[in-house]
Amino acid sequence: STNGIEETGATLTVGGATILAPGGFISLWSHTTNGGSVKITTRDLTIAAGARIEADYKGWKVDQGPGKGGAGAGGGYGGQGGSNAWPGVTVGGGTYGSSNAPTLPGSGGGSNNGRFVGHGGGLVWIDVTNGTTLVNGSLSAIGASDTSDRGGAGSGGGIYLITTYLSGTGLVTAAGGGSPLYSGGGGAGGRIAVWAKYFYHSLTTSVAGGPGGADGGYNTAGKAGTIVWWQLPAAPLVSNLAPSSVDYFTATINGRLATTGTAPATVWAFWGTNDWTTNLSLWTGTNQFGGSPTNGEVLSLGL
């Protein structure tokens, strides 16, 4: 299951790297009435310039979803959907889901005057937990627009990326659709959450709400959605140094804390006649360095 709906959610696991060359694309569809979506798990991910992973207009359909708009009003998700002014004032859909872990697609706008075009953006959920992600192309989950009448526009969808290293100069967008011609409400922006240990990117992001129409004065644009950048904890790194003050019965073991990672570090020393790696119970002795060492600090422990 990808979002709690077991009968429709699915996980696609790629054992190696996923590489999209220029012009390549992956399209991800959510179930249009219950929101079941696909989660991709891959070792590494490369999206070249001109390539894309997209879920544009592939979320909940018109009049569907937890943030569906009233008649002619925009769908909501990360923000409130825009209102509609004709034939009566109706309000846009509300917010829902998680800003930190958006695992739901976007909601549809409200149908109006025979218009059923405002589907929500879908869900791009990619897990590259132990690998590298390069985005020079795009990740997108845009809501659908009504550019010719009074239908409510769809909200932007969800983009949820978990990776170790993130780099690239591409685009990540979950913008809402628009209904700019007459009286329809704009779709709200969706939700983007990116979790990584190391950020080396200059990505462009957008969760803008779409524009509303010009008639009636009550129709409005959708509100902006949410963007979360979350740094995953990185492991500390200790470099072993040569022991000192060695005699027949005692010695001082030394090491340098090269980095504390992304949190205060606790450092332990292990010694014995064999290297037992992570089998801690087999070492002759162990001891913990006191306090919270800082980056570059040399640590010494007498035995």
Disulfide bonds with the S-S distance in Angstrom:
none
